Amino acid sequence: MNNGNTAPVASPVDIFWTPWASYSLLSETKCAMKASVALALSFTFNDSICNLFGTGQSPSSSKSRYFSRITYPSSADLEEVARIKQTYSTTEFDANHARRYGVDDDENTYYASIYNPTGKSWWIVDIGEMRTIYQIHILPRPHAPERFRNVELRIGNELITNGNLTSYTLIHFYEGPYAIAEGRFICTFFKGAEG
């Protein structure tokens, strides 16, 4: 494993979701200024390219905001651990939208539950062993993006298939509703999450 990525991060923060933005700038200082104005949680600056992560998610008060350098594994060093793993869910819409399609690595297939406006749907990926998770990628389905809302992202160390996931650690909450223009969500855990 190489030294990974080093990024200035608005503190305190351990996790962020996309959105992100990219700019061509002349210096890391200008990149930091752009990150501050965009209320970004983190930025990287390499070869005149400034990438801002978690734009609009940082507290706007300058008194509670500062950047500190952290190191986390590079994307090249991260291992895909969910692909083709066992999945569980409340329901499946039909055989063409089975729960297994959520981890089949094909963006043309997807999992869909039966719509229940009063209840909560859930979907679990069992990776089969304890791991440190640094990123979770989610591409919400394109045909009903408004249904991707009030999403709880949880990590646990035991398999629960009865829908009561409260013993899992709540890592992040996405209120939504999702818009297709938001693209793929990438949830990054700078310190890693055990589960």
Solvent accessible surface area in square Angstrom, and as a share of the most:
residue,aa,sasa,rsa
1,M,172,0.77
2,N,91,0.46
3,N,138,0.71
4,G,23,0.22
5,N,48,0.25
6,T,69,0.40
7,A,0,0.00
8,P,10,0.06
9,V,4,0.02
10,A,4,0.03
11,S,18,0.11
12,P,122,0.77
13,V,34,0.19
14,D,74,0.38
15,I,33,0.17
16,F,12,0.05
17,W,6,0.02
18,T,10,0.06
19,P,66,0.41
20,W,137,0.48
21,A,25,0.20
22,S,56,0.36
23,Y,76,0.29
24,S,91,0.59
25,L,39,0.19
26,L,152,0.76
27,S,39,0.25
28,E,64,0.29
29,T,92,0.54
30,K,100,0.42
31,C,0,0.00
32,A,29,0.23
33,M,120,0.54
34,K,73,0.31
35,A,0,0.00
36,S,49,0.32
37,V,128,0.74
38,A,32,0.25
39,L,53,0.26
40,A,0,0.00
41,L,13,0.07
42,S,2,0.01
43,F,4,0.02
44,T,19,0.11
45,F,47,0.20
46,N,102,0.52
47,D,137,0.71
48,S,50,0.32
49,I,74,0.38
50,C,0,0.00
51,N,36,0.19
52,L,0,0.00
53,F,49,0.20
54,G,0,0.00
55,T,28,0.17
56,G,56,0.54
57,Q,68,0.30
58,S,7,0.05
59,P,75,0.47
60,S,90,0.58
61,S,58,0.37
62,S,94,0.61
63,K,197,0.84
64,S,53,0.34
65,R,29,0.11
66,Y,134,0.51
67,F,60,0.25
68,S,43,0.28
69,R,140,0.51
70,I,49,0.25
71,T,87,0.50
72,Y,31,0.12
73,P,15,0.10
74,S,14,0.09
75,S,78,0.50
76,A,98,0.76
77,D,49,0.25
78,L,51,0.25
79,E,117,0.53
80,E,91,0.41
81,V,30,0.17
82,A,29,0.22
83,R,108,0.40
84,I,125,0.64
85,K,76,0.32
86,Q,107,0.47
87,T,4,0.02
88,Y,59,0.22
89,S,12,0.08
90,T,51,0.30
91,T,49,0.29
92,E,54,0.24
93,F,112,0.47
94,D,56,0.29
95,A,81,0.63
96,N,112,0.58
97,H,38,0.17
98,A,4,0.03
99,R,68,0.25
100,R,142,0.52
101,Y,50,0.19
102,G,37,0.36
103,V,16,0.09
104,D,36,0.19
105,D,102,0.53
106,D,61,0.31
107,E,119,0.53
108,N,137,0.70
109,T,43,0.25
110,Y,35,0.13
111,Y,37,0.14
112,A,4,0.03
113,S,10,0.06
114,I,93,0.47
115,Y,110,0.42
116,N,73,0.37
117,P,97,0.61
118,T,133,0.77
119,G,34,0.33
120,K,163,0.69
121,S,60,0.39
122,W,41,0.15
123,W,91,0.32
124,I,16,0.08
125,V,42,0.24
126,D,45,0.23
127,I,32,0.16
128,G,65,0.62
129,E,105,0.47
130,M,103,0.46
131,R,68,0.25
132,T,55,0.32
133,I,22,0.11
134,Y,56,0.21
135,Q,53,0.24
136,I,40,0.20
137,H,92,0.41
138,I,40,0.20
139,L,75,0.37
140,P,9,0.06
141,R,50,0.18
142,P,67,0.42
143,H,135,0.60
144,A,17,0.13
145,P,26,0.17
146,E,96,0.43
147,R,63,0.23
148,F,38,0.16
149,R,93,0.34
150,N,89,0.46
151,V,31,0.18
152,E,69,0.31
153,L,21,0.10
154,R,60,0.22
155,I,19,0.10
156,G,27,0.26
157,N,108,0.55
158,E,110,0.49
159,L,85,0.42
160,I,27,0.14
161,T,67,0.39
162,N,119,0.61
163,G,27,0.26
164,N,89,0.46
165,L,29,0.14
166,T,105,0.61
167,S,83,0.54
168,Y,20,0.08
169,T,86,0.50
170,L,86,0.43
171,I,38,0.19
172,H,45,0.20
173,F,94,0.39
174,Y,28,0.11
175,E,121,0.54
176,G,27,0.26
177,P,87,0.55
178,Y,12,0.05
179,A,50,0.39
180,I,103,0.52
181,A,105,0.81
182,E,70,0.31
183,G,28,0.27
184,R,91,0.33
185,F,4,0.02
186,I,42,0.21
187,C,0,0.00
188,T,9,0.05
189,F,9,0.04
190,F,13,0.05
191,K,156,0.66
192,G,20,0.19
193,A,12,0.10
194,E,115,0.52
195,G,9,0.09
